[in-house]
């Protein structure tokens, strides 16, 4: 595999990992807000804020496109769509003939 394809594939995999951590953090934030007995985590530290900013940068354009279609569902499908797009691009990059 060409080094450029390797680095791009690694970066796309890292973005998928950041999205996964963002999803877990959003569940923790919801759990803390809805339950008094939930353990308290510091969700305002700089690392968490960085993860949320990177995830927001990825998810915001997707949310802008799908918002009219999911307005009354109560479920955010943007992370699922982002995972699919990142996976497709990662597979495409790994098949590039360098």
N, C-alpha and C positions, 0 to 999 in steps of 0.2 A: 504494500500500500504506500502511496506517495505521502511524504511528510505533511503536505498541505491538507490532503484529505484526512489524515490522521488527526491533525490539530483541529480542523473544522468539526469533525465527528466528535472529538472530545469536548469541544466547546458546546455543541448542541446537546450532548449528554449532560453536561454540567447545568445547562439551562433547564433541562427536564428535572434534574435533581433539585434545583432551586424552586421550581414550581411545586414539586412534591412536598418539600419542606414548608412552603407557603400554605399549602392546603392543610397540613397538619397543624401549623400555627393558627390558622383561622378556626379550626375545630377547638383548639385549646382556648382561644379567646372567647368563643361562644360558650364553652363549658364553664369557664370562670365567671362569665356574666350571668349564666342561668342557674348556677348551683353555688350555694354558700359553703358546701362541704368540699368543693373541688380544691385541689392543691393550688397554691398561688405560684405562678411563674412570672418572671420579669419579661413581659412582652414589649417593653419599651426600650430595651437596650439597643446599642448601635448596630449589632449584627442582625437582629430581627428587623430593624427598620431598613437596613440595606437589602435584606432578602425581600421584604415587602415592596421596596422601590423597584427592584429588578423585575419582580413578578408583575407589578403594576404596569411597567413599561411593555411587557409582553402581552398582558391580558387586556389592557385598555382598548387598543384598536379592535380586538376581536369582540369585546363587549359592545363597542359602538356599532358593529355590523349586525350582531345577533340580538341586540336589545329589543328591537320591534317584534321579534318572533318569540321571545321568552318573557315578555313583560309581566304576565300574570301567573307565571309558573312557580315562583319562589325558589327555583333551582338555578344555579349559575353553571351553565354548560361551557363557559369560556375556557376553563382549565382543561377540560376533556378535548376540546377542539385544538387548543394550543399543544397538548401532548401529541395529538394526531399529526398536526402540521410539522412539529419538530421531528417526530419520528420519520415522516415521509422525506423531509429535507435531509435528515441524517442518512437515510438509506440511499438517497439520490447522490449525496456527496461521496459516499463510500464506493459507489459504482462508477464514479467519474474516471475516464481513461487518461491519466496523466502520463 
